[in-house]
Amino acid sequence: MLRDTAATRYVTPLREGGSLPGLVEADDLGTYVMKFTGAGQGRKALVAEVICGQLARGLGLRVPELVRMRLDPVIGRGEPDQEVQELLKASGGLNLGMDYLPGSLGFDPLAYEVAPDEAGRIVWFDALINNVDRSWRNPNLLVWHQDLWLIDHGAALIWHHHWSSAAGPPRPYDASDHALAPFAPDIAGAAAALRPLLTPSLLAAATADVPDEWLAGEPGFDTPDDVRAAYARALTARADAVGAPGGIVLGAPSHPRRPQRPGWLTAAGPSEGAGR
């Protein structure tokens, strides 16, 4: 279950991507990357962050801790940036915080070697959640204390933008452009290790962590629990599909390429956490 916190000070925006997350301090004395319900991507990006992040943790992958974070829009009164002021005003109430990882570095495939078993687990997980946002151009991976951490899953679970697309058989996951494709990911080993862990209880726990207010009013569903059940069904179907022959397409091996320097390294200095 996600812990509850409240933002006490807005520190700085992280200007990478379109969601404009912010670095904030909270009443538990922690520092977090906060993602806002009032951002252009809307609440479904936060739903994806919660479900994917909690599933990853349940599967033994490293993801910064997620917290439910309350925001009083009054915090933004002194913010000189009009865009940030409007975002904070539009996001009063419950938002999402991710633990800030001080001293972490953006993943560089030319400087950090990834073992085939770890690469395979991450590629299999991204196939499960249909993550379209872990390419070599934008890895959404951090290296912290010499370990690889997964961040930014708001663009995953893309079927929840059109639920009718979740009814048909899932398409194969194209991992040829994946940031870890050059590291000979052991997909078969990952499937054998992780598929048994994706139990109904894990799916129920991950979806239960999504606040009701982010699921209420979803077209085609009567209650938030109905939406949770739909996520669990879709993810179970995807797990079976990506485990079948041809379910994950890696393509020809390629040489690692250095990703573009993220804008948040300039905005927040060299110590970046879980936001973009």
Secondary structure, DSSP 4 states (H G I P E B T S, - for coil): -PEEEEEEEEEEE--SSSS--EEEEETTS-EEEEE-TTSTT-HHHHHHHHHHHHHHHHTT---PPEEEEEE-GGGGGG---HHHHHHHHTT-EEEEEEE--TT-EE--TTT----HHHHHHHHHHHHHTT----BSSS--EEEETTEEEE---TT--GGGGSGGGGSSPPPPEE-TTBTTGGG---HHHHHHHHGGG--HHHHHHHHHTS-HHHHTT-TT-SSHHHHHHHHHHHHHHHHHHHTSTTSEE--S-----PPPPPHHHHHH-S---S--
